[in-house]
Amino acid sequence: MTADRSPIMPGVTAPDYDVSQPLDVDYLGAFADVTPQERAHQLAVREFVQTEVLPVIDGYWERAEVPFDLLKRMADLDFLRDGVDVPGLPRISLMAEGLASMEMSRGDGSVTTICGVQGGLALRSIVMHGSPEQVDRYAGPMARGEILGAFALTEPTHGSDSVSLETTARRAVRDGVDGYVIAGEKKWIGFGSCGHIAVVWARLVGEGGDDQVHGFVVPQDAPGYRATTIEGKTSLRAIWQAHIVLDDVFVPADAALPGATSFRATSQVLFATRLGVAWSAVGHAIACYEAAVQYAGQRIQFGRPLAASQLVQERLTRMLATITQMQLLVAQTTRLAERGALSGPQASLAKFTCTRGAREVASIARDMLGGNGILLGNRVARHFADIEALHTYEGTESMNALIVGRDITGVSAFA
């Protein structure tokens, strides 16, 4: 094959191998019984990924730039709300949204995370815990991409647990307006430096406080809100995450989410997104598997394609076996979720298993591609790196293991 050395995007050259074609990877028919509407939603996302994401995403990833043009297209196509129910827009089933997350992640992890931050976390917090007025004010514009939101929970010196959370909110009156003064720091906040609002989780202290974690909608242009984009990332480079300092930021009383008055409300949002992360891991794994299958058919070594090697066929089979197990797991847990029967530990098991599986598949694919495996144009390197972030957020592997372990033993090893 003759290499086309014309740039795909500045700084990224076209690859020597075509490893971008979608394969219908569902070996045991895990998704054979989805409805026609769910399949149509999946295929619409696949088409978007194939025609609009893959041709440009390597350049954005390499330059660490947010693809705001793709974000606008996702809003136009109604992909941005991550399945959250918004008044006036059609309901998207949990299965359809899972399939969409799988297809989007097959394209790129940063693009999927954009949907997860905007829809799955920020929008979901407002729809799930906001007042009717807050939902009316924010939900439609956020679904349309007119208002970009952040979910500000994690803090610099510890994780996202209720015990360690240090950011505080105190009741206050400024210029005759009742409200709250919020002080503290947050870190790893997607869209925290380039959005419009942030759903900030803070402990209500002081007079009238209950020492519980509450949620507040904070404008990012509010006095005292300072956000710095985190640089030097080797994962999810096409979405900006921020270190936020809240220096006595005042918000009016109606900025408080009335349904978010304890960490239980925060956990409800995270529970809803944890299964989405498992689906995303499946998509990353499929992308690496596709690249490995197609590369093995095109790469000639010792006078024959790599695909003719017994060792290569064994590795491809191992990758497919892992992906198939992941697909069966997310299909079953999603069916449980649709019946309202999915437990927190079950969601944690799905996230724990699928991110571990994606890591394994990516590692095999990276090795199979040899030196070509570190080139962005051959897809695997970007997914290999992005899976590392997926492995950590929405609860690390260790944390999700401890949640399942507590369910198994009845004994908590972390709190």
C-alpha positions as CSV (number, residue, x, y, z in Angstrom):
1,M,0.0,0.0,0.0
2,T,1.4,3.4,-0.9
3,A,1.4,5.8,2.0
4,D,-0.4,9.2,1.6
5,R,1.8,11.7,3.4
6,S,-0.6,14.6,3.1
7,P,-1.6,15.8,6.5
8,I,-4.9,14.8,8.1
9,M,-4.6,17.7,10.5
10,P,-1.5,19.8,11.2
11,G,1.1,17.6,12.8
12,V,-0.6,14.3,11.9
13,T,0.2,12.3,8.8
14,A,-1.9,9.7,7.2
15,P,-1.1,6.1,8.2
16,D,0.4,3.4,6.0
17,Y,-2.5,1.0,6.9
18,D,-6.3,1.5,6.8
19,V,-7.4,0.4,10.3
20,S,-10.5,2.7,10.6
21,Q,-13.3,0.6,9.1
22,P,-16.0,-0.5,11.5
23,L,-16.5,-4.2,12.1
24,D,-19.8,-5.6,13.4
25,V,-18.3,-7.0,16.6
26,D,-21.0,-8.9,18.5
27,Y,-19.9,-12.5,18.3
28,L,-22.5,-14.0,20.5
29,G,-25.3,-11.7,19.7
30,A,-25.4,-9.8,23.0
31,F,-27.3,-7.0,21.3
32,A,-29.3,-9.1,18.9
33,D,-32.6,-8.3,20.6
34,V,-32.4,-4.5,20.7
35,T,-35.3,-2.6,19.3
36,P,-35.2,-1.1,15.8
37,Q,-35.1,2.4,17.4
38,E,-32.2,1.5,19.6
39,R,-30.3,0.0,16.6
40,A,-31.0,3.2,14.6
41,H,-29.6,5.3,17.4
42,Q,-26.5,3.2,17.5
43,L,-25.9,3.3,13.8
44,A,-26.5,7.1,13.7
45,V,-23.7,7.5,16.3
46,R,-21.5,5.1,14.3
47,E,-22.0,7.2,11.1
48,F,-21.1,10.4,13.0
49,V,-17.9,8.8,14.3
50,Q,-16.9,7.4,11.0
51,T,-17.5,10.5,8.9
52,E,-16.9,13.3,11.3
53,V,-14.8,12.2,14.3
54,L,-12.2,9.8,12.9
55,P,-11.0,12.1,10.1
56,V,-10.0,14.9,12.5
57,I,-9.7,13.7,16.0
58,D,-6.0,12.8,15.9
59,G,-5.1,16.4,15.3
60,Y,-7.2,17.7,18.2
61,W,-5.8,15.0,20.5
62,E,-2.2,15.8,19.5
63,R,-2.7,19.6,20.0
64,A,-4.7,19.1,23.2
65,E,-7.6,21.2,21.8
66,V,-11.3,20.8,22.5
67,P,-13.2,20.0,19.2
68,F,-15.9,22.6,19.8
69,D,-17.1,22.0,16.2
70,L,-17.8,18.4,16.9
71,L,-19.5,19.4,20.2
72,K,-21.9,21.6,18.2
73,R,-22.6,18.7,15.8
74,M,-23.3,16.4,18.7
75,A,-25.8,18.9,20.0
76,D,-27.4,19.2,16.6
77,L,-27.7,15.4,16.4
78,D,-29.0,15.2,20.0
79,F,-26.0,13.2,21.2
80,L,-24.8,15.7,23.8
81,R,-27.3,14.9,26.6
82,D,-25.9,11.4,27.2
83,G,-29.4,9.9,27.4
84,V,-30.7,12.3,30.1
85,D,-34.4,12.9,29.8
86,V,-35.0,16.6,28.8
87,P,-38.5,18.1,28.5
88,G,-39.5,18.4,24.8
89,L,-36.9,15.9,23.5
90,P,-37.5,12.2,22.8
91,R,-36.7,9.7,25.5
92,I,-33.6,7.6,24.8
93,S,-33.6,4.1,26.4
94,L,-30.7,3.0,28.6
95,M,-29.8,0.3,26.0
96,A,-29.8,2.9,23.2
97,E,-27.6,5.2,25.2
98,G,-25.2,2.4,26.1
99,L,-24.8,1.4,22.5
100,A,-24.2,5.1,21.7
101,S,-21.5,5.3,24.3
102,M,-19.9,2.2,22.9
103,E,-19.9,3.6,19.4
104,M,-18.7,7.1,20.5
105,S,-15.8,5.6,22.4
106,R,-14.9,3.4,19.4
107,G,-14.2,6.8,17.9
108,D,-12.6,8.7,20.7
109,G,-12.5,8.9,24.5
110,S,-12.4,12.7,24.7
111,V,-15.5,13.1,22.6
112,T,-17.3,10.5,24.8
113,T,-16.1,12.3,27.9
114,I,-17.5,15.6,26.5
115,C,-21.0,13.9,26.4
116,G,-20.4,12.4,29.8
117,V,-19.5,15.7,31.5
118,Q,-22.1,17.8,29.8
119,G,-25.0,15.3,29.8
120,G,-24.2,12.5,32.2
121,L,-22.9,14.6,35.1
122,A,-23.8,18.3,34.8
123,L,-27.1,18.1,33.1
124,R,-28.1,14.9,35.0
125,S,-27.4,16.7,38.3
126,I,-29.8,19.5,37.4
127,V,-32.5,17.3,35.9
128,M,-32.3,14.8,38.8
129,H,-32.0,17.2,41.7
130,G,-32.9,20.7,40.4
131,S,-36.1,22.7,40.9
132,P,-38.6,23.0,38.0
133,E,-37.3,26.5,37.4
134,Q,-33.7,25.3,37.2
135,V,-34.6,22.5,34.8
136,D,-36.5,24.9,32.6
137,R,-33.6,27.4,32.7
138,Y,-30.8,25.0,32.0
139,A,-31.9,21.6,30.5
140,G,-32.8,22.7,27.0
141,P,-29.9,25.0,26.5
142,M,-27.5,22.4,27.8
143,A,-28.9,19.7,25.5
144,R,-28.5,22.2,22.6
145,G,-24.9,23.0,23.6
146,E,-25.7,26.7,24.3
147,I,-24.7,26.3,27.9
148,L,-21.7,24.1,28.8
149,G,-21.6,22.6,32.2
150,A,-19.1,21.1,34.6
151,F,-19.4,18.7,37.5
152,A,-17.2,19.9,40.3
153,L,-16.8,17.2,43.0
154,T,-13.1,15.9,43.1
155,E,-10.7,18.0,45.1
156,P,-6.9,18.3,44.8
157,T,-5.7,16.5,47.9
158,H,-8.1,13.5,48.0
159,G,-10.7,11.7,45.9
160,S,-14.4,12.2,45.6
161,D,-15.7,10.8,48.9
162,S,-18.1,12.3,51.3
163,V,-15.8,12.1,54.4
164,S,-12.9,14.1,52.9
165,L,-14.8,16.8,51.0
166,E,-13.5,20.2,52.2
167,T,-15.2,22.7,50.0
168,T,-17.7,24.6,52.1
169,A,-20.9,26.7,51.6
170,R,-22.2,29.1,54.2
171,R,-25.4,31.0,54.3
172,A,-24.9,34.7,53.7
173,V,-26.5,37.9,52.6
174,R,-24.8,40.2,50.1
175,D,-26.3,43.5,48.9
176,G,-29.6,42.4,50.4
177,V,-29.6,39.1,48.5
178,D,-29.9,35.8,50.4
179,G,-27.5,33.2,49.2
180,Y,-24.4,31.2,49.9
181,V,-20.6,31.8,50.0
182,I,-18.7,28.9,48.6
183,A,-15.0,28.4,49.3
184,G,-12.6,25.6,48.4
185,E,-10.8,23.9,45.5
186,K,-11.7,21.3,42.9
187,K,-9.5,19.4,40.4
188,W,-9.9,17.4,37.3
189,I,-13.1,19.2,36.4
190,G,-14.1,18.7,32.7
191,F,-15.2,22.0,31.2
192,G,-14.4,23.8,34.5
193,S,-12.3,26.4,32.6
194,C,-14.2,26.7,29.4
195,G,-17.8,26.3,30.3
196,H,-20.6,28.5,31.5
197,I,-21.7,26.9,34.8
198,A,-20.4,24.4,37.2
199,V,-22.4,22.1,39.5
200,V,-20.3,22.5,42.7
201,W,-20.6,20.1,45.6
202,A,-19.9,21.7,48.9
203,R,-20.4,21.0,52.6
204,L,-23.0,23.3,54.2
205,V,-21.5,24.6,57.4
206,G,-21.9,27.5,59.8
207,E,-25.2,28.9,61.1
208,G,-28.1,26.9,59.7
209,G,-25.8,24.4,58.1
210,D,-26.2,20.6,58.5
211,D,-22.6,19.6,57.6
212,Q,-24.0,17.6,54.6
213,V,-22.8,17.8,51.0
214,H,-25.1,20.0,48.9
215,G,-25.1,20.9,45.2
216,F,-25.0,24.4,43.8
217,V,-25.1,25.8,40.2
218,V,-22.2,28.3,40.1
219,P,-21.6,30.6,37.1
220,Q,-18.0,30.3,35.9
221,D,-17.8,34.0,35.5
222,A,-18.8,34.7,39.1
223,P,-16.3,36.8,41.1
224,G,-13.9,34.6,43.0
225,Y,-14.2,31.6,40.6
226,R,-10.8,31.0,39.1
227,A,-10.0,28.0,36.9
228,T,-6.7,26.9,35.3
229,T,-6.7,24.3,32.5
230,I,-4.5,21.3,33.5
231,E,-1.7,20.8,31.0
232,G,0.7,17.9,30.4
233,K,-1.9,15.2,30.2
234,T,-1.2,12.0,28.3
235,S,-4.8,10.9,28.3
236,L,-8.1,12.5,27.1
237,R,-6.1,15.3,25.6
238,A,-9.1,16.7,23.5
239,I,-11.1,17.7,26.5
240,W,-9.9,20.4,29.0
241,Q,-10.0,19.7,32.7
242,A,-9.4,22.3,35.3
243,H,-8.1,23.1,38.7
244,I,-10.7,25.4,40.2
245,V,-10.3,27.8,43.1
246,L,-13.5,29.1,44.7
247,D,-12.5,32.2,46.7
248,D,-15.7,33.1,48.6
249,V,-17.9,32.8,45.5
250,F,-21.4,34.2,46.3
251,V,-24.4,32.6,44.7
252,P,-28.1,33.5,45.3
253,A,-30.3,31.1,47.3
254,D,-31.9,29.8,44.1
255,A,-28.6,28.4,42.9
256,A,-28.9,25.6,45.4
257,L,-30.3,22.3,43.9
258,P,-33.2,21.5,46.2
259,G,-32.9,17.8,45.8
260,A,-29.1,17.7,46.4
261,T,-28.9,17.9,50.2
262,S,-26.6,15.0,51.0
263,F,-23.9,13.0,49.4
264,R,-26.6,10.4,48.6
265,A,-27.7,12.8,45.8
266,T,-24.1,12.9,44.4
267,S,-23.9,9.2,44.5
268,Q,-27.2,8.9,42.6
269,V,-25.7,10.9,39.7
270,L,-22.5,8.9,39.8
271,F,-24.4,5.6,39.9
272,A,-26.2,6.6,36.8
273,T,-23.0,7.2,34.9
274,R,-20.9,4.3,36.2
275,L,-22.6,1.8,33.8
276,G,-21.9,4.3,30.9
277,V,-18.2,4.1,31.7
278,A,-18.4,0.3,31.3
279,W,-20.1,0.7,27.9
280,S,-17.4,3.2,27.0
281,A,-14.7,0.7,27.8
282,V,-16.3,-1.8,25.4
283,G,-16.1,0.8,22.7
284,H,-12.4,1.5,23.3
285,A,-11.7,-2.3,23.3
286,I,-13.5,-2.7,20.0
287,A,-11.5,0.1,18.4
288,C,-8.3,-1.6,19.4
289,Y,-9.5,-5.0,18.2
290,E,-10.7,-3.6,14.8
291,A,-7.3,-2.0,14.3
292,A,-5.5,-5.2,15.2
293,V,-7.7,-7.4,12.8
294,Q,-7.3,-5.0,9.9
295,Y,-3.6,-4.4,10.5
296,A,-3.0,-8.2,10.7
297,G,-4.6,-8.6,7.3
298,Q,-2.5,-5.8,5.6
299,R,0.9,-6.1,7.3
300,I,3.3,-8.5,5.4
301,Q,5.9,-10.2,7.4
302,F,8.2,-13.1,6.2
303,G,6.3,-13.1,2.9
304,R,2.8,-13.5,4.3
305,P,0.2,-11.4,6.2
306,L,0.4,-11.4,10.0
307,A,-3.1,-12.9,10.0
308,A,-1.6,-16.2,8.8
309,S,0.4,-16.6,12.0
310,Q,-0.9,-18.9,14.7
311,L,0.2,-16.6,17.5
312,V,-1.6,-13.7,15.9
313,Q,-4.8,-15.7,15.5
314,E,-4.6,-16.8,19.2
315,R,-4.2,-13.2,20.3
316,L,-7.1,-12.0,18.2
317,T,-9.2,-14.8,19.6
318,R,-8.2,-13.7,23.2
319,M,-9.2,-10.1,22.4
320,L,-12.5,-11.1,21.0
321,A,-13.2,-13.4,24.0
322,T,-12.6,-10.5,26.4
323,I,-14.8,-8.1,24.4
324,T,-17.6,-10.7,24.1
325,Q,-17.6,-11.2,27.9
326,M,-17.7,-7.4,28.4
327,Q,-20.6,-7.1,25.9
328,L,-22.6,-9.7,27.7
329,L,-22.0,-8.0,31.0
330,V,-23.1,-4.6,29.9
331,A,-26.1,-5.9,28.1
332,Q,-27.3,-7.8,31.2
333,T,-26.5,-4.9,33.7
334,T,-28.4,-2.5,31.4
335,R,-31.4,-4.8,31.3
336,L,-31.3,-4.8,35.1
337,A,-31.0,-1.0,35.1
338,E,-34.0,-0.7,32.8
339,R,-36.1,-2.7,35.3
340,G,-34.8,-0.6,38.2
341,A,-33.1,-3.7,39.6
342,L,-29.4,-2.7,39.2
343,S,-27.6,-2.3,42.4
344,G,-24.6,-0.1,43.1
345,P,-22.2,-3.0,43.6
346,Q,-23.4,-4.6,40.3
347,A,-22.7,-1.3,38.5
348,S,-19.3,-1.3,40.1
349,L,-18.6,-4.8,39.0
350,A,-19.4,-3.8,35.4
351,K,-17.1,-0.8,35.6
352,F,-14.3,-2.8,37.3
353,T,-14.5,-5.7,34.8
354,C,-14.9,-3.7,31.6
355,T,-12.1,-1.2,32.2
356,R,-9.7,-4.0,33.1
357,G,-10.7,-5.9,30.0
358,A,-10.2,-2.8,27.8
359,R,-6.8,-2.4,29.2
360,E,-5.9,-6.0,28.3
361,V,-7.2,-5.7,24.8
362,A,-5.4,-2.4,24.2
363,S,-2.2,-3.8,25.4
364,I,-2.4,-6.8,23.1
365,A,-3.3,-4.6,20.1
366,R,-0.4,-2.2,20.9
367,D,2.0,-5.1,20.9
368,M,0.6,-6.6,17.7
369,L,1.1,-3.4,15.8
370,G,4.8,-3.2,16.7
371,G,6.4,0.2,16.1
372,N,3.3,1.2,14.2
373,G,1.3,0.9,17.4
374,I,2.6,4.1,18.8
375,L,1.4,6.2,15.8
376,L,-1.8,8.2,16.3
377,G,-2.9,7.4,12.7
378,N,-3.1,3.7,13.6
379,R,-5.7,4.4,16.3
380,V,-4.4,2.1,19.0
381,A,-2.1,4.5,20.8
382,R,-4.8,7.1,21.4
383,H,-7.2,4.5,22.8
384,F,-4.4,2.9,24.8
385,A,-3.7,6.2,26.5
386,D,-7.4,7.2,27.0
387,I,-8.3,3.9,28.6
388,E,-6.0,4.9,31.5
389,A,-8.2,7.8,32.4
390,L,-11.3,5.6,31.9
391,H,-9.8,3.1,34.3
392,T,-9.6,5.8,37.0
393,Y,-12.6,8.1,36.8
394,E,-16.1,7.2,38.2
395,G,-14.2,5.3,40.9
396,T,-10.8,3.7,40.5
397,E,-10.4,-0.1,40.0
398,S,-9.5,-0.4,43.7
399,M,-12.5,1.6,44.9
400,N,-15.0,-0.3,42.8
401,A,-13.4,-3.6,44.0
402,L,-14.0,-2.5,47.6
403,I,-17.6,-1.7,46.9
404,V,-18.2,-5.1,45.5
405,G,-16.1,-6.6,48.3
406,R,-18.3,-5.0,50.9
407,D,-21.3,-6.4,49.2
408,I,-19.7,-9.9,49.2
409,T,-18.5,-9.9,52.8
410,G,-20.8,-7.4,54.5
411,V,-17.7,-5.7,55.9
412,S,-16.5,-2.3,54.7
413,A,-12.8,-1.9,54.1
414,F,-12.8,1.8,53.3
415,A,-15.3,3.6,55.6
